[in-house]
């Protein structure tokens, strides 16, 4: 689609230098693609705090609530025992493997 627009010369020069765009058209298209991509990511941001991440150590058959509770227990145990961060991941790993064994 052919469109004529007025763009600030300094802004275009900075954009071309920042992107190494060979033409003004390429720089404008790249900017529009970036804008569309960023707007699409806003939907993902809305999910923050609503999804429980399951890592390789987590029990994939447990409910989200069980996963969250196990992580809280591991955190409390780590804090009460003043466990180092490396040992804390071992505690979480032990909790996950213990939970996984009940599904076998």
Secondary structure as the mmCIF struct_conf table of DSSP 4:
data_model
#
loop_
_struct_conf.conf_type_id
_struct_conf.id
_struct_conf.beg_label_comp_id
_struct_conf.beg_label_asym_id
_struct_conf.beg_label_seq_id
_struct_conf.end_label_comp_id
_struct_conf.end_label_asym_id
_struct_conf.end_label_seq_id
HELX_RH_AL_P HELX_RH_AL_P1 UNK A 9 UNK A 19
TURN_TY1_P TURN_TY1_P1 UNK A 20 UNK A 20
BEND BEND1 UNK A 22 UNK A 23
HELX_RH_AL_P HELX_RH_AL_P2 UNK A 24 UNK A 45
TURN_TY1_P TURN_TY1_P2 UNK A 46 UNK A 50
BEND BEND2 UNK A 51 UNK A 51
TURN_TY1_P TURN_TY1_P3 UNK A 56 UNK A 57
BEND BEND3 UNK A 58 UNK A 58
TURN_TY1_P TURN_TY1_P4 UNK A 60 UNK A 61
BEND BEND4 UNK A 62 UNK A 62
HELX_RH_AL_P HELX_RH_AL_P3 UNK A 64 UNK A 81
TURN_TY1_P TURN_TY1_P5 UNK A 82 UNK A 82
HELX_RH_AL_P HELX_RH_AL_P4 UNK A 85 UNK A 101
TURN_TY1_P TURN_TY1_P6 UNK A 102 UNK A 103
#
